[in-house]
Amino acid sequence: MRRTLFTLLMVMAPGAALACPVCFGQSDAPMAKAMNLGIMLMLVVVVCVLGGFLSFIASLARRARLADAAPPVARSEPQEGTVQC
């Protein structure tokens, strides 16, 4: 119902559906410059978040590799608080 109402409204009032001046080609307007800076900021944030995930995964992989390469610790005597059968 909402979609039909919205479509009917856009067909009856095409002036409300027009794009902003940036889409019409006025790329030197202050609004276009601000929009471009906003897009760049969002891209930088996404790249930083993805870089954080990548560095976290790399550190986990490095720690796992170091744990696998370490020689096993031989425990001949029972530790305090453990039961030996």
C-alpha positions in Angstrom: 0.0 0.0 0.0 2.8 2.4 0.9 4.7 1.7 -2.2 1.7 2.2 -4.4 0.9 5.5 -2.6 4.5 6.7 -3.0 4.6 5.8 -6.7 1.3 7.6 -7.3 2.6 10.7 -5.5 5.8 10.7 -7.6 3.9 10.3 -10.8 1.5 13.2 -9.9 4.2 15.5 -8.6 7.4 15.0 -10.7 8.9 18.2 -9.5 9.4 16.7 -6.0 11.3 13.8 -7.5 13.9 16.0 -9.2 17.5 15.5 -8.3 19.7 17.9 -6.4 21.9 20.5 -8.3 24.9 18.2 -7.9 23.3 15.6 -10.1 22.3 18.2 -12.7 26.0 19.0 -13.3 26.8 22.0 -11.0 29.9 20.3 -9.6 31.5 23.6 -8.5 28.7 24.4 -6.1 29.6 24.5 -2.3 27.1 21.7 -1.7 28.9 19.5 -4.3 32.3 20.1 -2.6 30.8 19.3 0.8 29.2 16.1 -0.5 32.5 15.0 -2.0 34.3 15.6 1.3 31.6 13.7 3.1 32.1 10.7 0.7 35.8 10.8 1.2 35.4 10.9 5.0 33.1 7.8 4.9 35.6 6.0 2.7 38.4 6.8 5.1 36.4 5.5 8.0 35.6 2.3 6.2 39.2 1.7 5.2 40.3 2.3 8.8 37.8 -0.2 10.2 38.7 -2.8 7.7 42.4 -2.2 8.4 41.7 -2.7 12.1 40.0 -6.1 11.4 42.9 -7.1 9.1 45.5 -6.3 11.7 43.6 -8.1 14.4 43.2 -11.2 12.3 46.9 -11.0 11.3 47.9 -10.8 15.0 45.8 -13.8 15.9 47.4 -15.8 13.0 50.9 -14.8 14.2 50.1 -15.8 17.8 48.7 -19.1 16.7 51.8 -19.8 14.5 54.1 -18.9 17.5 52.1 -21.2 19.8 52.3 -24.1 17.4 56.1 -23.6 17.0 56.8 -23.5 20.7 58.2 -26.8 22.2 55.7 -28.6 24.4 56.3 -28.3 28.1 56.9 -31.6 29.8 55.3 -31.8 33.2 56.5 -34.7 35.3 55.3 -33.6 38.6 51.6 -32.9 39.4 50.7 -29.3 39.7 49.2 -27.9 42.9 45.5 -28.4 42.9 45.4 -31.3 40.4 44.6 -34.9 41.1 46.9 -37.6 39.8 45.5 -41.1 39.3 
